[in-house]
Amino acid sequence: MTTRQSVRKALFPVAGLGTRFLPATKSSPKEMLPIVDKPLLQYAVEEAVAAGIDEIIFVTSRGKRAIEDHFDSGHELERMLQLHGKHHLLAGLRQLFPPHVRYAYVRQPEALGLGHAVLCARALIGDEPFAVILPDDLMDAEPGVLRQMLERFESLRSSLLAVERVPNADAGKHGIVEVERGGRRAARICGIAHKPAAGAAPSHLALVGRFVLVPAVFDWLQRAPPGEGGEIELTDAVGHLAAHEPVFACPFSGRRFDCGSKLGYLEATVHFALKHPEVGESFARLLAARERADDISRAPAPTQTALDQTLAHPLPAALQTSPFARN
């Protein structure tokens, strides 16, 4: 890798089966589940394009045809929108196809882990640095998380792994990095613990779904022995890479939603719905009304004494003469 190379390519491993969202994902890719009116995957692609990426590479599998269809032009639909004057919808579709961005696809023939999925794209990446984006981690950040990382890459010229602090109770759900002391914006990684047991985590810094990697990682992926279930772990290869050259933990500014879980997906849906320019205010009123209704339903039922007092209290004179009072 020459020092003048910048990151132009982003790799999206989207070959997973999405079993946690069955039966919704039986025939539809998990990455195409909507967050309000855009598929989850589109948010990640837009983040990459906003960071200056001009080549998007999807690692797919059987049953992921909807991803290719979504990021392909639909001339018939565009003509219909143009004919009916729905220009705002047409503009939204055309944002999927910036003229300087290319899409490429490669298949992962077997579910052999994230590291194997990255290795499947080696021929398309070539000998240059690249980004890996896991769409399950939906980010709300300005500037985008990948852009923040690429700005640091320009000065560090080394692999970067996005990290965020997690409580001790959640350490076992993540890869946890061990870092050298002293770094603030980016600290050098000296080890990675994959889902450590309670109390064994080397830090509070958990890996999240954004990586900027140098091409040397492919050599370590190629040598990596399969782990549990025959899978090749990307974090194992990056850990070996970190033992031979600098790899940095990269904190970021923004909020992450774990859309690989149902609860995280629902949280993200509410968050982005409240920010949506078309439905945000109405949705906020809907939630407020729902909360008031819940408060009423949780209120204690009136006692029999209170009911007796209500029934015993005479109606106001105006109501006593009303036709409704006689009924």
C-alpha positions in Angstrom: 0.0 0.0 0.0 1.5 3.4 -1.0 1.1 6.2 1.4 -1.0 8.2 -1.1 -3.7 5.6 -1.4 -7.1 6.6 0.1 -10.1 4.5 0.9 -12.4 4.2 -2.1 -14.1 0.8 -1.6 -16.5 -0.3 1.1 -17.4 -3.9 1.7 -20.9 -4.9 3.0 -21.1 -8.5 4.2 -24.9 -9.2 3.8 -24.9 -13.0 3.3 -26.4 -13.9 6.7 -29.6 -15.7 7.2 -31.2 -13.3 9.6 -32.7 -16.1 11.8 -33.4 -13.8 14.7 -36.1 -12.1 12.6 -37.9 -15.2 11.3 -40.4 -15.6 9.8 -40.0 -12.1 8.3 -36.7 -13.0 6.9 -37.7 -16.4 5.4 -37.8 -15.0 1.9 -36.7 -11.4 2.4 -33.2 -10.3 3.4 -32.9 -9.0 6.9 -30.9 -6.0 5.5 -34.0 -5.0 3.6 -36.2 -4.6 6.6 -37.5 -1.0 6.6 -36.6 1.7 9.1 -39.5 4.0 8.4 -39.3 4.2 4.6 -35.8 3.1 3.7 -34.2 -0.4 4.0 -31.7 -0.8 6.8 -29.0 -1.4 4.2 -29.6 1.8 2.4 -28.7 3.9 5.5 -25.3 2.2 5.6 -24.7 2.7 1.9 -25.6 6.3 2.2 -23.1 6.6 5.1 -20.4 5.2 2.9 -21.2 7.4 -0.1 -21.2 10.5 2.1 -17.7 9.5 3.3 -16.4 9.6 -0.3 -16.7 5.9 -1.1 -17.2 5.3 -4.8 -17.3 1.5 -5.0 -19.8 -0.5 -3.0 -19.2 -4.3 -2.8 -21.9 -6.6 -1.5 -21.0 -10.1 -0.3 -24.3 -11.9 -0.7 -25.7 -15.4 -0.7 -28.6 -17.3 -2.1 -31.9 -15.6 -1.4 -30.5 -12.0 -1.4 -31.7 -11.0 -4.9 -33.8 -8.2 -3.4 -30.6 -6.4 -2.5 -29.4 -6.4 -6.2 -32.9 -5.3 -7.3 -33.0 -2.4 -4.8 -29.7 -1.0 -5.9 -30.5 -1.3 -9.6 -32.3 1.3 -11.7 -36.1 0.8 -12.3 -36.9 2.6 -15.5 -40.5 1.6 -15.5 -41.1 2.8 -12.0 -39.2 6.1 -12.6 -41.3 6.8 -15.8 -44.5 6.2 -13.8 -43.4 8.6 -11.1 -42.4 11.2 -13.7 -45.7 10.9 -15.5 -47.7 11.4 -12.3 -45.6 14.3 -11.1 -44.3 12.5 -8.0 -41.0 14.3 -8.3 -40.0 14.0 -4.6 -40.3 10.2 -4.8 -38.4 10.1 -8.0 -35.6 12.2 -6.4 -35.4 9.7 -3.5 -35.0 6.8 -6.0 -32.3 8.6 -8.0 -30.3 9.1 -4.8 -29.6 5.4 -4.9 -27.6 5.8 -8.1 -25.0 8.6 -7.7 -23.2 8.8 -11.1 -19.8 8.3 -9.5 -20.7 5.2 -7.5 -20.4 1.6 -8.7 -22.0 -1.5 -7.2 -20.4 -4.9 -7.4 -21.6 -8.3 -6.0 -19.8 -11.5 -5.0 -21.3 -14.6 -3.4 -20.3 -16.3 -0.2 -21.0 -19.9 -1.1 -21.2 -21.1 2.6 -21.9 -19.4 5.9 -18.3 -19.6 7.2 -18.1 -16.4 9.2 -17.5 -12.7 8.7 -13.8 -13.3 8.0 -14.6 -15.7 5.2 -17.1 -13.2 3.8 -14.4 -10.5 3.7 -12.0 -13.0 2.1 -14.6 -13.7 -0.7 -14.1 -10.1 -1.9 -10.3 -10.1 -2.1 -10.2 -10.0 -5.9 -12.5 -7.0 -6.0 -10.6 -5.1 -3.3 -7.1 -5.7 -4.6 -4.1 -4.2 -3.0 -5.6 -1.1 -1.4 -7.2 -0.1 1.9 -10.9 -0.6 2.3 -13.8 -0.2 4.7 -16.1 -2.9 6.1 -19.6 -1.9 7.1 -22.0 -4.1 9.0 -25.5 -2.8 8.3 -26.9 -4.3 11.5 -25.2 -1.4 13.3 -27.2 1.6 12.3 -25.5 4.9 13.1 -27.0 8.3 13.6 -24.0 10.6 13.4 -23.0 13.9 11.8 -20.6 13.6 10.1 -21.1 9.9 9.5 -19.1 7.4 11.5 -17.2 6.2 8.4 -16.3 9.7 7.4 -15.0 10.3 11.0 -12.8 7.2 10.6 -11.5 8.0 7.2 -10.4 11.5 8.4 -8.3 9.7 11.0 -7.0 7.2 8.5 -5.6 10.0 6.4 -3.2 10.8 9.3 -2.6 7.4 10.8 -2.4 5.3 7.6 -3.2 2.2 9.6 -6.2 0.0 10.2 -9.0 1.4 12.4 -11.7 -0.4 14.3 -14.7 1.6 15.5 -15.4 1.1 19.3 -17.8 2.3 21.9 -17.9 1.9 25.7 -20.2 -0.8 27.0 -21.1 -1.7 30.6 -19.5 -4.8 32.1 -22.8 -6.7 31.9 -22.7 -6.4 28.1 -19.1 -7.2 27.4 -19.8 -10.8 26.7 -21.9 -9.8 23.7 -19.0 -8.1 21.8 -15.5 -8.3 20.8 -13.6 -6.3 23.4 -10.3 -4.6 22.5 -7.3 -4.2 24.8 -5.5 -0.9 24.1 -2.3 0.8 25.0 -2.8 3.7 27.5 -2.3 7.3 26.4 -4.3 7.6 23.2 -7.4 9.8 23.1 -8.7 10.1 19.6 -7.3 6.7 18.6 -5.4 4.2 20.9 -3.3 1.3 19.5 -4.8 -2.1 20.0 -2.7 -4.8 21.6 -5.3 -7.5 21.8 -8.9 -8.5 21.1 -11.1 -10.7 23.3 -14.0 -12.3 21.5 -17.1 -12.2 23.7 -15.1 -12.6 27.0 -16.6 -14.2 30.1 -18.0 -12.0 32.8 -15.2 -10.1 34.6 -12.6 -11.1 32.0 -13.0 -8.2 29.6 -9.7 -6.4 29.1 -11.5 -3.0 28.7 -14.9 -1.4 28.3 -14.3 -0.8 24.5 -16.5 -2.9 22.3 -16.1 -3.4 18.6 -19.0 -2.1 16.5 -19.7 -2.6 12.8 -17.2 -0.3 11.2 -13.7 -1.2 10.1 -11.0 0.5 8.0 -8.5 -2.2 7.0 -5.2 -2.4 5.1 -5.0 -5.2 2.5 -2.5 -7.1 4.6 -5.5 -8.4 6.6 -6.3 -10.8 3.7 -3.0 -12.7 4.3 -4.0 -13.3 7.9 -7.6 -14.3 6.9 -6.1 -16.7 4.4 -4.0 -18.3 7.2 -6.6 -18.2 9.9 -7.7 -21.7 11.1 -11.5 -22.1 11.3 -12.9 -21.6 14.7 -16.2 -22.7 16.3 -18.6 -24.0 13.7 -15.9 -23.9 11.0 -16.1 -20.1 10.8 -13.3 -17.7 10.1 -13.5 -14.7 12.5 -12.4 -11.3 11.2 -11.4 -10.2 14.7 -8.9 -13.1 14.9 -7.2 -12.0 11.7 -7.2 -8.4 12.8 -5.7 -9.5 16.2 -2.8 -11.2 14.4 -2.4 -8.1 12.2 -2.2 -5.9 15.3 0.7 -8.0 16.6 2.7 -7.0 13.5 1.7 -3.5 12.6 -0.3 -0.7 14.2 -4.1 -1.1 14.4 -6.1 1.5 16.3 -9.3 1.6 18.3 -11.4 4.5 17.0 -14.1 6.1 19.2 -16.7 8.0 17.3 -19.3 10.7 17.9 -22.8 9.6 17.3 -25.4 7.0 18.4 -25.5 3.3 17.5 -28.5 1.1 17.2 -28.1 -2.7 17.2 -30.6 -3.7 14.6 -29.4 -7.3 14.7 -31.8 -7.6 17.7 -35.5 -7.1 17.7 -35.4 -4.6 20.5 -32.6 -2.5 18.9 -34.5 -2.6 15.6 -37.6 -1.2 17.2 -35.6 1.4 19.1 -34.1 2.5 15.8 -37.5 2.7 14.1 -38.9 5.0 16.8 -35.7 7.1 16.8 -35.7 7.7 13.0 -39.5 8.0 12.8 -39.3 10.9 15.3 -36.6 12.6 13.1 -38.5 12.0 9.8 -39.4 15.3 8.1 -42.8 13.9 6.9 -44.1 12.0 9.8 -41.9 13.0 12.8 -44.3 15.5 14.4 -47.4 13.4 13.9 -45.6 10.3 15.2 -44.5 12.2 18.3 -48.1 13.2 19.0 -49.2 9.6 18.5 -46.7 8.4 21.0 -47.7 11.1 23.5 -51.4 10.1 23.1 -50.5 6.5 23.6 -48.6 7.3 26.8 -51.5 9.3 28.2 -53.9 6.4 27.3 -51.5 4.0 29.1 -51.4 6.3 32.2 -55.2 6.2 32.3 -55.4 2.4 31.9 -52.9 2.1 34.8 -54.9 4.3 37.1 -56.5 2.5 40.0 -60.1 1.6 39.6 -62.5 3.7 41.7 -63.6 2.2 45.0 -67.2 1.3 45.7 -67.5 4.2 48.1 -66.4 6.6 45.4 -68.9 5.2 43.0 -71.7 5.5 45.6 -70.8 9.1 46.2 -70.9 9.8 42.5 -74.3 8.2 42.0 -75.7 10.0 45.1 -74.5 13.5 43.9 -77.4 15.3 42.2 -77.0 16.4 38.6 -76.5 20.1 37.9 -79.8 21.9 37.1 -78.9 22.5 33.5 -78.4 18.8 33.0 -81.5 17.8 34.9 -83.6 19.7 32.2 -81.6 18.3 29.3 -83.2 15.7 27.1 -80.1 13.6 27.7 -80.8 13.6 31.5 -84.3 12.1 30.8 -82.7 9.3 28.9 
